[in-house]
Amino acid sequence: MNVIERITSFCALMQERGIDGYLIYGTDPHLSEYVPDAWRTREWISGFTGSYGKVAITRDRAVLWTDSRYFIQAESQLSGTGIEMIKDRQADTISADRWLENELNQGSTVAIDGLTISAADANVLEQKLGAKGITLELNIDLVSPVWEDRPAFPKTLVSDFPVRFAGRSRTEKLTSIRNRLTENGAEATIICQLDDLAWSLNLRGSEINYNPLFTGYGYVDQQQAVLFISKGKVPQTLIEILEREGVQVKDYESVFSFLEQLNSVSFYLDSDRTNSLIYRLIAKNNKIIDGLSIPTLLKSIKNEVEIAGMREAHVRDGVAMVNFLYWFENHFGKERITELTVGEKLKEFRSEQANFRGEGFSPIVSFGYHGAIVHYSATKETEIEVQPDGILLFDTGGQYLDGTTDITRTIATGKITSKQQSDFTLVLKGNIQLAKAIFPENTKGYSLDTLARKALWSNGLNYGHGTGHGVGHHLCVHEGPMSIRPEYNSEPIRAGQIITNEPGIYREGEYGIRIENVLVCKNELKSEFGGFLSFDTITMCPIDRKLVNRQLLDDDEITWLNSYHSKVLSELGSRLNPEVLKWLKAQCEPI
């Protein structure tokens, strides 16, 4: 079936079941950003392949919300499907509940699979629709009956993650979780998010592309810890190790019966990171203390071993990047190089590095006008050849046993215009100002976001995406709870957290520019005004000096850039062959 046929079948089933509106959030029971193929419901129903968005369907209309990273992509992929796009996270965006209120009459019923919406979102949606006389049903799955060729759920094996990389043992992490439970006056918690679970139990999997995760739930109280996972996924030898360390292994589906039999337990739950069905099942007979997921916060603050591993992984990743840049300069113009070629070569150079376990996400490689599509993903049908006198943007990363990397570089392929050079330099100024920031403890990310945008704003320019996201340690490339973006986030930036720095500018139909480095937040100083934090840039790769207009940089920015390039040369030099080292020295010359 094509998208139109799927929508038609879906609407017929809605009518048969007496449902007037249906929501598809495109996630799984663990509210993951990237999901196994069997849970790619948003893509299945709409044809839209972006990592963010939700779909609402009524008897006669279908709409998809997505954000500025995907506006151009969604417009193209939804063309001819009859699905309308709503630009999300804009000042005039209509919310899903308001849209449904406008489309439906009092007494209507809206449904969603409650496994795929957080408890917090479900509560808000239920209240808002209820105020308009619309009922929300949270236990209705209409996707499965229509998705005839739905992929099978993965059954890959789980592996132990060595303490020499993790820095702390399972038992130490479980003790930390239990201590936090006690501090919050709680007896137990359920772990729903897959990266939280993998971190807590020092386990890794391979069920989701680019993310070393496995599907499961975790339960922790003061006496026991339980891993709920499908049978056959944990090797017997690992089961025995887990059980010796106080972790029971039970079948994935048994989590519901296990929770159902609990009574009068004080549960610490994160309503933003627990699906609504699990949350409501627990809340039925137990006391709920709502707060940020304990593993989410603990794993965001890297220990010394993790930070050392991330630094080392970024050095090796820098070697791969420089080898690629040298290769590109020596092969461009002599052979056909496409957007897909760039992604493939970057993976090839990374695969030569120790502890490499695959790419961190689908490569974003875009030349010319494709660069304006923030999360563009080239295919054999859409790829274009890299040409002289243009701008090539590539946002890629690697998964290593000792860290996860995320880097964007934008390079000139020949002659450039003064506008391109000015745009690039304004983006660079923002990157440098955020990298140089010194700020008080408890500072929120939205306060720092303006540093990355000030130079652009002063020239009437801006970008629609966030400036920084957390990065996991051999986990997800996108990690919370902190962020650097204009929207309010109550979680401050803390010492030990690792976060990206990626301002950009995108001119539709022309080009895109983004410069992304990864930062470690560290303690900087203490004074009578309290503690202050700063950032240390751990990404090691030169910035294209040909695109820099020196006249637009302040003296402190020039000093930073020259110092950064000196560090890149120092960190990478001994790991490069003589020819590549000679090339790198030229790229790192002071401006």
Secondary structure, 3 states (H helix, E strand, C coil): CCHHHHHHHHHHHHHHHCCCEEEECCCCCCCCCCCCHHHCHHHHHHCCCCCCCEEEEECCCEEEEECHHHHHHHHHHHCCCCCEEEECCCCCCCCHHHHHHHHCCCCCEEECEHHHCEHHHHHHHHHHHHHCCCEEECECCCHHHHCCCCCCCCCCCCEECCHHHHCCCHHHHHHHHHHHHHHCCCCEEEECCHHHHHHHHCEECCCECCECCCCCEEEEECCCEEEECCCCCCCHHHHHHHHHCCEEEECHHHHHHHHHCCCCCEEEECCCCCEHHHHHHHHCCCEEEECCCHHHHHHHCCCHHHHHHHHHHHHHHHHHHHHHHHHHHHHECCECCEHHHHHHHHHHHHHCCCCEEEECCCCEEEEHHHHHCCCCCCCCCCCCECCCCCEEEEEECEEECCEECCEEEEEECCCCCHHHHHHHHHHHHHHHHHHCCEEECCCEHHHHHHHHHHHHHCCCCCCCCCCEEECCCCCCCCEEEEEECCCCCCCECCCCCEEEECCEEEECCCEEEECEEEEEEEEEEEECCEEEEEEEECCCCCCCHHHCCHHHCCHHHHHHHHHHHHHHHHHHHHHCCHHHHHHHHHHCCCC
